[in-house]
Amino acid sequence: MKKYFQEFKAFAVKGNVVDLAVAVIIGGAFGKIVSSLVSDVVMPLIGVIAGGLDFTSWKIILKQAVIGSDGVLASPAVTMNIGVFVQNIFDFLIIALSIFFMVKVLGRIKKRLINEEEDKKKEEKSAPLTKDQELLVEIRDLLKNKPE
């Protein structure tokens, strides 16, 4: 049991748990933003283009509502909310597309940083040595080859 606790402690201290928590929180907030974008901006535009349709009101009634003899709702209607489902599909597609573009941009940035780092290393290697550096290299080589 102590071994598992030590492994968990090492896992948590490395920052993996914190990184995961941050990703979940940001993902939740991003999901809300995208849901709002779809429901408040995209779907109304699509509705206007489609002739004033409100997709969230699309329903298939499986069982009609039952109203009692006194006019009070005895049981509500059972419906399949197709419009909400369509809206959730749009949410998913926009989120997936956004994440795809984000990963592509981050990949390009990472590639650019790696290329810059490699270029710096090449420049350092190709730079001519000063007279002092040449002498130090000769001394080092002589000391390496010196029999003990």
MDAnalysis code that builds the backbone (N, CA, C; Angstrom):
import MDAnalysis as mda
import numpy as np

u = mda.Universe.empty(444, n_residues=148, atom_resindex=np.repeat(np.arange(148), 3), trajectory=True)
u.add_TopologyAttr("name", ["N", "CA", "C"] * 148)
u.add_TopologyAttr("resid", np.arange(1, 149))
u.add_TopologyAttr("resname", ["MET", "LYS", "LYS", "TYR", "PHE", "GLN", "GLU", "PHE", "LYS", "ALA", "PHE", "ALA", "VAL", "LYS", "GLY", "ASN", "VAL", "VAL", "ASP", "LEU", "ALA", "VAL", "ALA", "VAL", "ILE", "ILE", "GLY", "GLY", "ALA", "PHE", "GLY", "LYS", "ILE", "VAL", "SER", "SER", "LEU", "VAL", "SER", "ASP", "VAL", "VAL", "MET", "PRO", "LEU", "ILE", "GLY", "VAL", "ILE", "ALA", "GLY", "GLY", "LEU", "ASP", "PHE", "THR", "SER", "TRP", "LYS", "ILE", "ILE", "LEU", "LYS", "GLN", "ALA", "VAL", "ILE", "GLY", "SER", "ASP", "GLY", "VAL", "LEU", "ALA", "SER", "PRO", "ALA", "VAL", "THR", "MET", "ASN", "ILE", "GLY", "VAL", "PHE", "VAL", "GLN", "ASN", "ILE", "PHE", "ASP", "PHE", "LEU", "ILE", "ILE", "ALA", "LEU", "SER", "ILE", "PHE", "PHE", "MET", "VAL", "LYS", "VAL", "LEU", "GLY", "ARG", "ILE", "LYS", "LYS", "ARG", "LEU", "ILE", "ASN", "GLU", "GLU", "GLU", "ASP", "LYS", "LYS", "LYS", "GLU", "GLU", "LYS", "SER", "ALA", "PRO", "LEU", "THR", "LYS", "ASP", "GLN", "GLU", "LEU", "LEU", "VAL", "GLU", "ILE", "ARG", "ASP", "LEU", "LEU", "LYS", "ASN", "LYS", "PRO", "GLU"])
u.atoms.positions = np.array([
    [0.834, -1.197, 0.000],
    [0.000, 0.000, 0.000],
    [0.874, 1.255, 0.000],
    [1.988, 1.184, 0.734],
    [2.884, 2.323, 0.813],
    [3.486, 2.630, -0.557],
    [3.775, 1.564, -1.334],
    [4.334, 1.721, -2.668],
    [3.367, 2.488, -3.573],
    [2.081, 2.137, -3.512],
    [1.080, 2.827, -4.329],
    [0.959, 4.290, -3.924],
    [1.033, 4.565, -2.639],
    [0.948, 5.942, -2.169],
    [2.140, 6.744, -2.685],
    [3.335, 6.134, -2.667],
    [4.526, 6.827, -3.167],
    [4.412, 7.087, -4.670],
    [3.889, 6.106, -5.421],
    [3.706, 6.299, -6.855],
    [2.703, 7.408, -7.138],
    [1.602, 7.420, -6.360],
    [0.605, 8.470, -6.546],
    [1.195, 9.833, -6.210],
    [1.979, 9.893, -5.137],
    [2.603, 11.148, -4.730],
    [3.531, 11.648, -5.849],
    [4.323, 10.754, -6.427],
    [5.214, 11.138, -7.527],
    [4.410, 11.622, -8.733],
    [3.299, 10.941, -9.008],
    [2.430, 11.329, -10.122],
    [1.859, 12.717, -9.892],
    [1.361, 12.973, -8.692],
    [0.722, 14.254, -8.388],
    [1.735, 15.388, -8.361],
    [2.930, 15.116, -7.873],
    [3.945, 16.156, -7.757],
    [4.493, 16.547, -9.126],
    [4.508, 15.625, -10.070],
    [5.022, 15.929, -11.402],
    [4.173, 16.981, -12.108],
    [2.982, 17.194, -11.649],
    [2.133, 18.206, -12.260],
    [1.090, 17.636, -13.199],
    [1.094, 16.323, -13.404],
    [0.119, 15.737, -14.318],
    [-1.308, 15.986, -13.849],
    [-1.540, 15.860, -12.570],
    [-2.884, 16.047, -12.036],
    [-3.314, 17.496, -12.195],
    [-2.404, 18.411, -11.922],
    [-2.724, 19.833, -12.052],
    [-2.995, 20.173, -13.520],
    [-2.161, 19.667, -14.423],
    [-2.370, 19.915, -15.850],
    [-3.729, 19.379, -16.300],
    [-4.059, 18.188, -15.837],
    [-5.339, 17.586, -16.203],
    [-6.506, 18.411, -15.662],
    [-6.392, 18.866, -14.418],
    [-7.456, 19.669, -13.821],
    [-7.647, 20.979, -14.588],
    [-6.557, 21.612, -14.939],
    [-6.637, 22.861, -15.702],
    [-7.292, 22.604, -17.055],
    [-6.907, 21.504, -17.708],
    [-7.485, 21.180, -19.014],
    [-8.979, 20.938, -18.913],
    [-9.421, 20.254, -17.862],
    [-10.853, 19.994, -17.686],
    [-11.614, 21.295, -17.457],
    [-11.075, 22.167, -16.635],
    [-11.743, 23.445, -16.340],
    [-11.823, 24.309, -17.593],
    [-10.721, 24.420, -18.307],
    [-10.721, 25.227, -19.535],
    [-11.643, 24.596, -20.579],
    [-11.610, 23.264, -20.667],
    [-12.487, 22.572, -21.612],
    [-13.956, 22.816, -21.310],
    [-14.308, 22.806, -20.026],
    [-15.697, 23.082, -19.643],
    [-16.118, 24.492, -20.016],
    [-15.242, 25.442, -19.740],
    [-15.554, 26.831, -20.087],
    [-15.630, 27.005, -21.601],
    [-14.715, 26.376, -22.322],
    [-14.712, 26.454, -23.784],
    [-15.977, 25.820, -24.340],
    [-16.418, 24.715, -23.747],
    [-17.649, 24.059, -24.183],
    [-18.854, 24.964, -24.020],
    [-18.899, 25.715, -22.917],
    [-20.010, 26.650, -22.708],
    [-20.003, 27.765, -23.747],
    [-18.808, 28.253, -24.058],
    [-18.703, 29.322, -25.055],
    [-19.179, 28.820, -26.416],
    [-18.728, 27.621, -26.781],
    [-19.119, 27.077, -28.082],
    [-20.611, 26.766, -28.109],
    [-21.151, 26.242, -27.012],
    [-22.591, 25.973, -26.954],
    [-23.389, 27.255, -27.138],
    [-22.933, 28.321, -26.505],
    [-23.601, 29.609, -26.665],
    [-23.472, 30.109, -28.101],
    [-22.296, 29.953, -28.680],
    [-22.095, 30.364, -30.065],
    [-23.068, 29.626, -30.981],
    [-23.191, 28.321, -30.789],
    [-24.071, 27.534, -31.650],
    [-25.526, 27.902, -31.413],
    [-25.969, 27.909, -30.145],
    [-27.392, 28.130, -29.866],
    [-27.826, 29.576, -30.074],
    [-26.933, 30.547, -29.828],
    [-27.323, 31.954, -29.879],
    [-26.934, 32.671, -31.167],
    [-25.991, 32.100, -31.939],
    [-25.533, 32.774, -33.153],
    [-25.750, 31.905, -34.401],
    [-25.189, 30.715, -34.385],
    [-25.203, 29.877, -35.593],
    [-26.604, 29.363, -35.907],
    [-27.260, 28.747, -34.938],
    [-28.563, 28.141, -35.201],
    [-29.624, 29.174, -35.598],
    [-29.682, 30.361, -34.980],
    [-30.644, 31.349, -35.475],
    [-30.370, 31.770, -36.925],
    [-29.081, 31.896, -37.291],
    [-28.756, 32.230, -38.681],
    [-29.207, 31.126, -39.628],
    [-28.953, 29.885, -39.249],
    [-29.388, 28.762, -40.077],
    [-30.915, 28.730, -40.144],
    [-31.564, 29.034, -39.027],
    [-33.028, 29.080, -39.012],
    [-33.584, 30.132, -39.944],
    [-32.956, 31.307, -39.965],
    [-33.406, 32.381, -40.856],
    [-33.192, 31.967, -42.308],
    [-32.040, 31.381, -42.601],
    [-31.750, 30.927, -43.965],
    [-32.739, 29.841, -44.383],
    [-33.127, 28.999, -43.429],
    [-34.052, 27.899, -43.726],
    [-35.512, 28.337, -43.678],
    [-35.759, 29.613, -43.568],
    [-37.132, 30.094, -43.630],
    [-37.774, 30.325, -42.269],
    [-36.994, 30.723, -41.291],
    [-37.547, 31.061, -39.985],
    [-37.768, 29.878, -39.060],
    [-37.109, 28.764, -39.319],
    [-37.268, 27.585, -38.462],
    [-36.498, 27.742, -37.154],
    [-37.091, 27.239, -36.088],
    [-36.416, 27.182, -34.797],
    [-36.103, 25.713, -34.535],
    [-34.843, 25.353, -34.683],
    [-34.466, 23.950, -34.592],
    [-34.725, 23.349, -33.208],
    [-34.603, 24.155, -32.166],
    [-34.786, 23.603, -30.816],
    [-36.226, 23.170, -30.564],
    [-37.155, 23.650, -31.371],
    [-38.547, 23.254, -31.173],
    [-38.927, 22.010, -31.978],
    [-38.001, 21.481, -32.762],
    [-38.289, 20.253, -33.513],
    [-38.424, 19.100, -32.541],
    [-39.590, 18.476, -32.545],
    [-39.854, 17.365, -31.628],
    [-40.693, 16.323, -32.338],
    [-40.482, 15.095, -31.961],
    [-41.360, 14.008, -32.389],
    [-42.134, 13.581, -31.147],
    [-43.438, 13.706, -31.220],
    [-44.275, 13.361, -30.061],
    [-44.530, 11.855, -30.074],
    [-44.043, 11.205, -29.025],
    [-44.234, 9.762, -28.892],
    [-45.537, 9.447, -28.172],
    [-45.908, 10.300, -27.230],
    [-47.149, 10.113, -26.474],
    [-47.694, 11.500, -26.153],
    [-48.944, 11.731, -26.514],
    [-49.578, 13.026, -26.281],
    [-49.724, 13.282, -24.778],
    [-49.740, 14.548, -24.432],
    [-49.999, 14.923, -23.049],
    [-51.435, 14.555, -22.688],
    [-51.611, 14.168, -21.451],
    [-52.946, 13.803, -20.980],
    [-53.427, 14.914, -20.052],
    [-54.620, 15.451, -20.400],
    [-55.219, 16.512, -19.584],
    [-56.444, 15.923, -18.900],
    [-56.467, 16.111, -17.595],
    [-57.578, 15.558, -16.803],
    [-58.883, 16.278, -17.078],
    [-59.980, 15.742, -16.521],
    [-61.306, 16.320, -16.724],
    [-61.436, 17.710, -16.118],
    [-60.578, 18.002, -15.147],
    [-60.619, 19.328, -14.525],
    [-59.727, 20.346, -15.244],
    [-59.139, 19.952, -16.372],
    [-58.326, 20.867, -17.164],
    [-56.875, 20.956, -16.721],
    [-56.477, 20.139, -15.742],
    [-55.108, 20.150, -15.232],
    [-54.315, 19.054, -15.955],
    [-53.054, 19.341, -16.242],
    [-52.185, 18.396, -16.935],
    [-51.963, 17.166, -16.056],
    [-52.439, 16.015, -16.501],
    [-52.291, 14.776, -15.738],
    [-50.922, 14.154, -15.978],
    [-50.476, 14.126, -17.236],
    [-49.118, 13.645, -17.547],
    [-48.619, 14.403, -18.771],
    [-47.360, 14.816, -18.734],
    [-46.830, 15.596, -19.855],
    [-46.594, 14.717, -21.078],
    [-46.434, 15.356, -22.217],
    [-46.164, 14.634, -23.463],
    [-44.755, 14.038, -23.405],
    [-44.611, 12.896, -24.046],
    [-43.296, 12.264, -24.182],
    [-42.816, 12.565, -25.591],
    [-41.637, 13.244, -25.670],
    [-41.151, 13.680, -26.984],
    [-39.688, 13.300, -27.182],
    [-39.330, 13.150, -28.452],
    [-37.911, 13.052, -28.824],
    [-37.530, 14.426, -29.329],
    [-36.583, 15.072, -28.689],
    [-36.189, 16.437, -29.014],
    [-35.114, 16.430, -30.102],
    [-35.539, 16.287, -31.329],
    [-34.636, 16.192, -32.468],
    [-33.849, 17.487, -32.657],
    [-34.484, 18.617, -32.463],
    [-33.812, 19.907, -32.640],
    [-32.660, 20.097, -31.677],
    [-32.843, 19.700, -30.432],
    [-31.772, 19.804, -29.440],
    [-30.618, 18.892, -29.839],
    [-30.967, 17.701, -30.359],
    [-29.942, 16.766, -30.816],
    [-29.139, 17.366, -31.971],
    [-29.823, 17.984, -32.932],
    [-29.142, 18.624, -34.063],
    [-28.220, 19.730, -33.557],
    [-28.691, 20.500, -32.597],
    [-27.880, 21.580, -32.034],
    [-26.642, 21.013, -31.342],
    [-26.790, 19.901, -30.631],
    [-25.636, 19.274, -29.975],
    [-24.640, 18.731, -30.989],
    [-25.131, 18.276, -32.135],
    [-24.221, 17.835, -33.202],
    [-23.400, 19.022, -33.701],
    [-24.060, 20.167, -33.901],
    [-23.327, 21.365, -34.305],
    [-22.307, 21.759, -33.244],
    [-22.692, 21.687, -31.963],
    [-21.754, 21.973, -30.869],
    [-20.511, 21.108, -31.006],
    [-20.729, 19.806, -31.156],
    [-19.610, 18.872, -31.247],
    [-18.714, 19.196, -32.441],
    [-19.330, 19.437, -33.603],
    [-18.540, 19.701, -34.803],
    [-17.702, 20.967, -34.665],
    [-18.282, 21.999, -34.085],
    [-17.537, 23.252, -33.909],
    [-16.427, 23.076, -32.886],
    [-16.702, 22.373, -31.788],
    [-15.656, 22.121, -30.786],
    [-14.532, 21.293, -31.404],
    [-14.877, 20.234, -32.127],
    [-13.861, 19.383, -32.752],
    [-13.030, 20.171, -33.753],
    [-13.681, 21.010, -34.547],
    [-12.969, 21.825, -35.520],
    [-12.043, 22.821, -34.820],
    [-12.522, 23.431, -33.749],
    [-11.696, 24.387, -32.992],
    [-10.474, 23.699, -32.401],
    [-10.676, 22.526, -31.819],
    [-9.550, 21.794, -31.229],
    [-8.570, 21.376, -32.318],
    [-9.084, 20.944, -33.462],
    [-8.217, 20.566, -34.578],
    [-7.319, 21.734, -34.977],
    [-7.919, 22.922, -35.167],
    [-7.123, 24.078, -35.551],
    [-6.137, 24.469, -34.462],
    [-6.540, 24.339, -33.198],
    [-5.654, 24.680, -32.083],
    [-4.440, 23.745, -32.069],
    [-4.687, 22.454, -32.269],
    [-3.586, 21.484, -32.290],
    [-2.661, 21.770, -33.471],
    [-3.242, 22.112, -34.631],
    [-2.418, 22.440, -35.796],
    [-1.537, 23.661, -35.519],
    [-2.109, 24.700, -34.920],
    [-1.344, 25.914, -34.620],
    [-0.244, 25.602, -33.605],
    [-0.584, 24.863, -32.551],
    [0.421, 24.522, -31.547],
    [1.525, 23.657, -32.151],
    [1.171, 22.759, -33.064],
    [2.175, 21.946, -33.744],
    [3.124, 22.795, -34.564],
    [2.575, 23.782, -35.274],
    [3.428, 24.683, -36.057],
    [4.348, 25.494, -35.156],
    [3.814, 25.992, -34.047],
    [4.632, 26.774, -33.116],
    [5.749, 25.905, -32.549],
    [5.403, 24.679, -32.168],
    [6.413, 23.767, -31.615],
    [7.488, 23.474, -32.652],
    [7.072, 23.215, -33.888],
    [8.019, 22.930, -34.959],
    [8.930, 24.131, -35.197],
    [8.351, 25.321, -35.174],
    [9.137, 26.538, -35.386],
    [10.153, 26.722, -34.263],
    [9.734, 26.478, -33.020],
    [10.657, 26.613, -31.891],
    [11.788, 25.595, -31.979],
    [11.468, 24.365, -32.364],
    [12.499, 23.333, -32.502],
    [13.480, 23.732, -33.608],
    [12.965, 24.244, -34.730],
    [13.842, 24.671, -35.827],
    [14.747, 25.821, -35.405],
    [14.205, 26.774, -34.637],
    [15.020, 27.891, -34.160],
    [16.120, 27.388, -33.233],
    [15.784, 26.429, -32.369],
    [16.768, 25.880, -31.436],
    [17.874, 25.156, -32.206],
    [17.496, 24.377, -33.236],
    [18.493, 23.687, -34.051],
    [19.366, 24.679, -34.804],
    [18.778, 25.765, -35.291],
    [19.559, 26.787, -35.990],
    [20.577, 27.427, -35.058],
    [20.177, 27.690, -33.806],
    [21.108, 28.269, -32.832],
    [22.276, 27.328, -32.577],
    [21.966, 26.024, -32.464],
    [23.041, 25.049, -32.238],
    [23.994, 25.011, -33.421],
    [23.451, 25.084, -34.633],
    [24.293, 25.083, -35.830],
    [25.182, 26.321, -35.862],
    [24.615, 27.469, -35.482],
    [25.389, 28.707, -35.472],
    [26.518, 28.628, -34.460],
    [26.216, 28.044, -33.279],
    [27.243, 27.923, -32.247],
    [28.372, 27.007, -32.711],
    [28.018, 25.926, -33.416],
    [29.031, 24.989, -33.889],
    [29.851, 25.587, -35.025],
    [29.229, 26.369, -35.864],
    [29.920, 26.893, -37.039],
    [30.708, 28.170, -36.749],
    [30.519, 28.774, -35.593],
    [31.227, 30.005, -35.269],
    [32.714, 29.696, -35.109],
    [33.603, 30.501, -35.713],
    [35.041, 30.248, -35.581],
    [35.499, 30.491, -34.142],
    [36.474, 29.687, -33.739],
    [37.007, 29.815, -32.390],
    [37.962, 31.000, -32.316],
    [37.950, 31.629, -31.162],
    [38.912, 32.705, -30.947],
    [40.271, 32.079, -30.662],
    [41.305, 32.906, -30.635],
    [42.663, 32.404, -30.374],
    [42.729, 31.750, -28.994],
    [42.096, 32.371, -28.005],
    [42.085, 31.807, -26.648],
    [41.395, 30.453, -26.632],
    [40.275, 30.347, -27.340],
    [39.541, 29.086, -27.372],
    [40.358, 27.998, -28.062],
    [41.066, 28.357, -29.123],
    [41.913, 27.382, -29.804],
    [43.003, 26.858, -28.881],
    [43.612, 27.761, -28.109],
    [44.648, 27.344, -27.162],
    [44.074, 26.428, -26.088],
    [42.888, 26.751, -25.591],
    [42.259, 25.905, -24.579],
    [41.924, 24.525, -25.130],
    [41.497, 24.456, -26.370],
    [41.206, 23.173, -27.003],
    [42.490, 22.353, -27.126],
    [43.595, 23.000, -27.529],
    [44.877, 22.301, -27.641],
    [45.334, 21.776, -26.283],
    [45.209, 22.590, -25.238],
    [45.596, 22.167, -23.885],
    [44.743, 20.978, -23.452],
    [43.444, 21.067, -23.694],
    [42.549, 19.964, -23.326],
    [42.952, 18.677, -24.036],
    [43.219, 18.772, -25.330],
    [43.592, 17.588, -26.101],
    [44.919, 17.008, -25.606],
    [45.874, 17.881, -25.280],
    [47.155, 17.407, -24.756],
    [46.976, 16.692, -23.412],
    [46.121, 17.247, -22.574],
    [45.899, 16.625, -21.266],
    [45.181, 15.285, -21.409],
    [44.305, 15.166, -22.388],
    [43.606, 13.897, -22.616],
    [44.589, 12.813, -23.067],
    [45.533, 13.194, -23.924],
    [46.486, 12.236, -24.493],
    [47.697, 11.979, -23.604],
    [47.835, 12.716, -22.536],
    [48.998, 12.586, -21.636],
    [48.934, 11.235, -20.911],
    [50.013, 10.448, -21.007],
    [50.025, 9.155, -20.273],
    [50.163, 9.419, -18.775],
    [49.461, 8.636, -18.003],
    [49.481, 8.851, -16.547],
    [50.453, 7.989, -15.849],
])
